[in-house]
Amino acid sequence: MKVVHSVEDLRQIRREFQGSVGFVPTMGALHKGHLALIQNSKRENDHTVVSIFVNPTQFLPGEDLDSYPRREEADKKICEIAGVDTLFMPKISDIYREDEVKLKAPEYLGYILEGHRRPGHFDGVVQVVMKLFGIVWPDRAYFGKKDAQQLRIIEKMAEDLFLPLKIVPVETVREDDGLALSSRNVYLSPKERQKALSIARSLKRASRLVMSGELDSLKIKDEMQNMMSEIEVEYIEIVDREFRPINRVELQNSIILVAARVGKTRLIDNIWI
């Protein structure tokens, strides 16, 4: 595995690749969810590139940019064992410049749900992802379905800007107890982690309600809210694949989303119906 830090070095390596290139952009603190992305890339491509870059433009003032988990040496080892071909670890000064051209997230999709609570967050996401696409120039790029709104925005960016690549969604990976894997899970105390399990349990309950024939969004959300009474629920939303709110679950076209705070830790999760 080659570890590179400069844009120029990565571009040189990219020019030498023969065959297809898969790309997994990450912010580090790698876990089994990231490994699933890497494994999908390796299965479908001749070369796999992983980036680790804690992107400052997607953090709002007061968020956890400075304390965001960073485990560079462990991450390098994980990538090496996973068979990554090239690991790209740039500095902020390698990626951002003064008075640069800016991208913005879509006016609707970028400013509802996560975007409403974190205004400007998705502007930073599309800015850095577009930059990384321009550096790596992949054939396929891999993103987890846990960050469903981010995934749809990146898909839309690729569609709207006619990018010559495929965005590949990958299923959410969970712990044995059902908790969706997230780099922020390390912030949870043992007691908070037990409370956080109510998020996954509420989504599982929603899935069972749908399978039993209950399609009324309000009834499903009320049931989920009751199951998460011990944590601070920010939102429970049921939307179609374009993130428009729906009153009744549409099979094969719905996503049920949750955002909640457990102690000081903010978690998101979802299920695709």
Secondary structure as GFF3:
##gff-version 3
##sequence-region A 1 273
A	DSSP	beta_strand	2	4	.	.	.	ID=ss1
A	DSSP	alpha_helix	7	16	.	.	.	ID=ss2
A	DSSP	beta_strand	21	26	.	.	.	ID=ss3
A	DSSP	alpha_helix	32	44	.	.	.	ID=ss4
A	DSSP	beta_strand	47	52	.	.	.	ID=ss5
A	DSSP	three_ten_helix	56	58	.	.	.	ID=ss6
A	DSSP	alpha_helix	72	82	.	.	.	ID=ss7
A	DSSP	beta_strand	86	88	.	.	.	ID=ss8
A	DSSP	alpha_helix	92	95	.	.	.	ID=ss9
A	DSSP	alpha_helix	114	117	.	.	.	ID=ss10
A	DSSP	alpha_helix	121	136	.	.	.	ID=ss11
A	DSSP	beta_strand	140	144	.	.	.	ID=ss12
A	DSSP	alpha_helix	148	160	.	.	.	ID=ss13
A	DSSP	beta_strand	166	170	.	.	.	ID=ss14
A	DSSP	three_ten_helix	183	187	.	.	.	ID=ss15
A	DSSP	alpha_helix	190	211	.	.	.	ID=ss16
A	DSSP	alpha_helix	217	227	.	.	.	ID=ss17
A	DSSP	beta_strand	232	240	.	.	.	ID=ss18
A	DSSP	beta_strand	254	262	.	.	.	ID=ss19
A	DSSP	beta_strand	265	272	.	.	.	ID=ss20
###
